[in-house]
């Protein structure tokens, strides 16, 4: 019996985690190549690029709370006369959304790699379409983490499997380097089509397997509810009937949620830093290391920077179980700050130290991002308890976090290209120096100074993480949902939904 239960636990966790694989194999390739594709291959002009990124910023921010509200608005009403929605039914709703939006997400990924409209128009439409389906997939997958389990141990187990499969998905970055060729794009297109086909098949099969499992759970709960109804048991309302919560009331409740506000302040900076690293990693390799390392070494560094965060996260999760998520994230911020200061003091001429820093900077920054879903799940618990909800609004809260933090994803390439132009005079759109740059062009022939592009890239590399770490430590010090307070919140939620929660160990 024990072996059977353990096998079921692993099976459910593995299936849940594998959904991260079908997203990551596509999204990593997208992050690495979409800017380069439109700038270097489709020759998009600067105005169209900025307009596209600006519209994307607005859509990217609004679609998360919009889709979250459409998904969870029924949970904000609590009529006691009817049968309350159960957690297995919530899970089924999430899985149905994943089975539909997962394949559509994969198809939208393909739209980037074939020129089918003017570059500016295609850039705008592709970004909005891709992000819309990615949002639906990510919202429902993330919300499942809060819906499937409440205890830190169960959530850590689910997140552990996500990290394993995300690491496997990162191998697409290694493979992509072999197919990427700006002069001959055909092989890369075929590679992307193969990835998309695999992702479509994966979403369809895994979501179907999970739905079959939870449909049995729903039928069991319905039988129990019918029995209670016949015995006239369970009809007395625990609380007075309440009217549905409007979006205005929900936003007012959220604005008073202090831990939520401090978390999104920290996470906005984190999202910016993660995407800054992804967008400018190839640039740092080219201008800081290309003259001193081989192409194969650059490929290895690139691959490690995408795979190591997921593998490293397996260790971080064990630390979270021992010390708590709050402390582990705080240590990672301090580590980021310390490494950046050391690199600044060492200078740009220590090539091996530079290699280690470029890789580790991305590893620890991405590693922090992987832990934040656990914190948002804790915020779901606090929102449920503080506002006395009948059902946790997981997708909606994840969506509201994204509303306030996703602008960092758009700010990263915009601020990064602006800083590069200001500090070095290097314009990636015109490929010509700009006269008004902060770093003056030295007389290289005379042997004086450092080429401005390399020096500017180095300053960007070290000052961005230093600034981000200082801002994040300041915001994180005000976050109080940890220790005894967190344990108290979890105890209250488990007590309130004792008969309504899924025991992950029993599935």
N, C-alpha and C positions, 0 to 999 in steps of 0.2 A: 504493500500500500504506500509506504514511504517513498519507495523508488518510483512508483507511478506518479505520485504527486510531484516529486522533484522533476521528472521528465516533462510533466505538464507545465511547470513553472518555466523551465528552460525554453520549452516550445513557444509559450506565449511571449516571453521576453525576447527570444530570437526573432520571432515574426515581427514584433513591434520595432525592434532595432533595425531589421532589414529594410524597413521603409526609408530609413536614413540613407542607405546605400543607393537607392534608386534616385534620390534627390542629389546627393553629393557628387555622383559621377558626372552629372550634367552641370551642376552649379559651379564646380571648381573650374571647369573648362570655360564656362561663360565669364567668370570673374577675370580670368587670366587673359582672354583673347578678344573680348568684345570691343574694347577701346581701340586696340591695335588694328583690328579688322576694319573698323569704320574709318580710322584715321589714315592708315597706310595702304589699304587695299581698295576701299570704296571711295577714298579721297573726300571725306566729308569736310565742309568748310567750317571755320571757327564759329560763325554765328549760328549755324544749324546745330552744331554740337552743344553749344551753350543753351539754345532754346530747348533742344531735346532733353538735356539734363535738368533744366528748370521745370518743364512740364512733368518730367519723370519724378522730380522731387515732390511735387504736389500730389500726383497720383500715388506714388510710393507711400506717402504719409497717410493719405485718406483711406486707401482701400483696406488697410488692416482693421481699423475700428468699424468701417462699414460692413465688411464681411463678418467680423466678429459679432456685431449687433444683429445682423440678419440671421446668424447661426444661433445665437443665445438669447434673443429677445423673449422667447417663450419661457425661458427659465426665470425671468425677472417678474413674471406674474405668479401669484401663489393662491389661486382659488382653492379653498379647502374642500369644496363640495365634490370636486372630481377626484380622480385618482392621480396622485402626484407622479411625475415622470421619475423612473428609476434610473440608477446609474448604468445598468446594462443597456437600457434604451438610448441613453446619451451616447454611449460608446458606439452602438450600432449606427447612430446618426453621423458620428464622426467618420466611421469607416466607409459608409456609403458615399460621403463627400470625397474621401480620398480615392475611392475606386473610380470616380468620374473625373476628378480634377488632376489626378496623377498622370494619366495618359495625355490629357490636354496640355499639361505642363511640358511634357516631353516633346510634343509636336510644336509648341511655341518656341522651344529651344532651337529647333531646326530652321526657323524663319530667319535667324541671324546670318547663316552661312551661305545663302544664295541671294544674289542681288536681284530683287524683283520690283524695286521702285527707286525713285531718286534717293540718294544717300540720306538726306535730312529727314525725309518723310519715313523712310524705312527704319531709321534709327529711332524715331519717336514711337512709331507703332510697335516695333519689336520690343522695345523696353517696357512699354505699358502692358502689352499682351503677356509677355513673359512674367513680369512681376505680379500681374493679377493672378495667374494660375499658381505661381510659386507661393504667393501669400495664402491662397486657399489650402494648399498642401501643408505648408509650414504651420499655419494656425491650427488646423485640426490635428496634425501630428503632435504638436507641442501641447495642445489642450488634453490629449489623451494621457500625457504624463501625469497631469493633475487629476484626471478622472479615473484612471486605473488604480491609483494608490494614493494614500495619504502619508503613511509612515516614511521617514527619511530612508530607511533601509530598502523598502520596495522601490521607491523612486530612484535611488542610487543604482539598484540592479537594472532597472529599465534604461537609465541613462548610460550605464556601463555598456550595454549591448549596442546602444546607438553609437557610442564612440568606436567600438570595434568595427561596425559596418561602415561608419564614416571614414575610418582609416582605410578600409578596403576600397571605398569609393574614390579615395584620393590617388589611387594608382592610375586613374585616368589622366592625371597630370603628367606622370612619367611617360605614358604612352603617347600623349598628345605632342610632346616635344619631338618625337620621331616623325610625326605626320605634318607638323606645322612648317609651312613653306609659303612665304608671301608671294613668291614668283609662280608657284604651281599649287593652287588651292584645292585641286580635285581630290587628292588623297585625304586632306583634312575633312572635306565634306563627307566622304564615305565613312571616315572614322566617327564623325558626329552622328551620322545616320545609324551606325551600329550601336552606339551608346544609347540613342533615343529608343531604338527597338527593344533593347534589353530592359530599359527603364519601364517602358509601356507594359511589357510582359510581366515584369516584377510587381508593379503596382496592382495589376489585375489579379494575379494569383494570390499574393499575400493578403490583400484586403478581403478577398473572397474566403480564404481560410479562416481569417480572424472573425469575419461576420458569421460564418457557420458556427464557430465556437460560442459566440455571445448570443446567438439566436436561441440556443439551448437554455442559456441563463435567463433570457427574457421569458421564455415559455414557463420556466420553473417559477419565476416571480409572479407571473400572471395567474398560475394555478394557486399559489399561496394567497394572492389578493382575493381571488374568487372564493376561496374557503373562508377567509376572514369576513367577507361580505355576507356570506350565507349564515355565519354565526353571529352577525351584527357586532363584530369586533373591529376596532381600528377606525371607526367613523368619527369618533369625538375629535374635533380639531385640537391640535396642541397649542395653536395660537389663534388669535382673532383673524378672520378673513382680511386679506389686504388687497388693495388695488394694484394693478400692474405698475411697475416702476417705469417712468418715462425716461427718455435719453437725457433730458435736462436734469432730472432728479439723480440719475446715475452719475452724470458728470459732476454734480455737486457733491455727491458722496465721495467720489474719487478724489476731488480736489482737497478734501479734508483728510485724505489718507496720507499721512506724512511720510511713512516709509515708502509708499509708492512714488511720491514726488522725488525723494532723495535718490531712490533707485534709478529712476529714468534720467536724472541729472548725470549720474555716474555712467549709465549705459549709453547715453548719447555720445559721450566721449569715446567709449569703448567701440561702438559701431564705426565711428569715424576712423579710429586708429586701425581697426581690422581691415577696413576697405582701403585705407591709405596704403597699408602694407601690401595688399593684393594688387592694387593698381600700379604701384611703383616698384615692385620687387624686380621685374625684368630690367627696369631703368637703372636701378642700383647695381645689378649684376653687370650691366653693359658698361657703365661709366666709372664704377669704383673698382671692379675686379677683372673685367674682360682682358686687360693687358697682362694680367698676372696669373690667371688660371685658365685651364683648358675648357673647351666647350662641354666636354663630358662632366667635368667637375661642376660647372654651372648647372647642368641638367640635374646632377645629384643633389645639389643645394636646393634647387627649385622643388624637386620631388620630396626631399626631407622636410622642407618647410610646410608642405601640405599634409604629409602623412604623420609626422612626429606629434603635432598637437593632439591628434586623436589617440595615439598610443600613450602619450604623456598623460592624457586625461584619465586613463585607467588608473594611474598612480595618484593623480589628484583626487579621484573619487574615493580611494581608500583613505586618503588624508581627511577628506570631508566627513567620512564616517567616524573618524577618531576625534577630530578637532572642530568640526562644523564648517559649513560652506563659507560663512562670514569670514572666519579667520584665514582660511586658505586663499580666498580672493584678496584679502588685505595683504597677505604675504606676497602674492604675485604682483601686486601693484608696487610694493617696495622693491621687489627683485627687478622689475622693469626699470624703475628709477635708478637703482644702483648700477645695473649693467650699462645704462645709457651714459651715466656720469663717468664711469670708468673708460668707456669708449671715447668720450669727448676729450678726456685728459690724455689718452694714449695717442690720439691723432689718426689721420687717414692713411698713414704709411705702414701700419702694422697689418699686413694682408691677411695672415691667418686669424688674427684677432677679429679683423673685419668680417671674415667669412663666418666665424662663430657667432658674432653679434648679429649679423643680418639674418641668419637662420634662427637663432634663439629668440630674437625680438619678435619674429612672427610666431614661433612656437608657443611662447608664453602668453602672447596677446590672444592668439586663437584659443589657447587652452582656457583662458579666463572666460571667453565667450561660451565655451561648451558648458560651463558650470552655471551660467546665468538662468537657464531654464529651471533649475532647481529653486533658485531664489524667487522667480516669478510664480512657481507653483506654491511656494510658501505664502506669497502675497495673495494668491487665490484663496488660500485657507483663511488668511486674516480678513480679507474682504467678506468671505462667507460668514465668519463669526461676528465681526463688528456690525455688519449690516443685516444680520439675522436672515439670510437668504434661505429659500427652500431648496435650491440647487445651486451649486457653485457655477459661476459664469466664466469658465476657464478660457474659452476662445475669445470672449469679449475682452477680458483683462489682458490677454496676450496681444490682442489687437490694439488696445489703448497704449500699451508699452511701445508697440511699434510705431504708433502715430507720433509719439514724442521723441523716438530715438532714430527712426529710419532716415530722417533728413541727413544724418551723419554719413549715410551711404552715398548720397549725392554730393555732399560737401567735400568728400575725400578727393575725387578727381578734379573738382573745380578749384579748391584751395591748393591742392598739390601742384597743378599746372601753373597756377598764379604764382605760388612761391618759387617754383622753378624758374619762371620768367623773370621775376623780380630779383632773385639772388644771382642768377647766372646769365640772364639775357638770352636764354635758350627757349624758343617758342616751338613746341612740337608740331604746330600746325603749319608754320612757315619755314621751319628749319633754318632760320637766319637769326643772328644775334640781335637783340634789342638794345638800343643805345643806353637807356636809363636803367642800369642794373646796379644793385648794391655792391656786388663784387666786381671790382674793376678788372679789366682784361690786362694781365701782366705781360711783360716782355719775355715770352718763353724762350725766344731765340737767344736772349742775353742771359738766360739761366736764372731769371728772377721769378719768384712767386710760384703759385700752383695754378694750373688751368682752371678757370672759373667754374666750368661745368662740373668738374670732379669735386671741387671744394664746396660748391653749392649743394650738390647731392649729398655730400657728407654731413653738412649742417642740417639739411632736411632729415637725414637718417637719424641723427642723435637728438636734435632739439624737439622734434615732434613727440617722441615717446617721453621725454623729460616733462614737457608741458602737460601731456595727457595724464601721466602718473600723478603729478602734483594736484591737478584738478580732481582726479578720481579719489585720491586719498582724502581730500577735503570733504567731498560729498559722502564717501563711504563711512566716515567717522560719525556722521549724523544718523546713520541707519541703525535702528534698534531691534529689528525683528531677528533676534538670535538668542541663543542661550535659553534661560528659563522662560522668557516671554514667548519664544517660538514653540517650546514644548507645551506651554499652556494653551496656545492657539490650536495646536494639533490635537490635544486632548479634547478640547471643546468641540472641534469639528467631528472627530471620530464619535463622540458621544451624541452629537446632534443627528448624525446620519448613520447611526450604528446599523440599522437595518437596510440601509440604502447603498452602502459602499461595496465595491467588489473587493474581495480578499484575493490579491494577486497569487498568493501561495496556493489557493484552492482551485485555481483555474487550470 
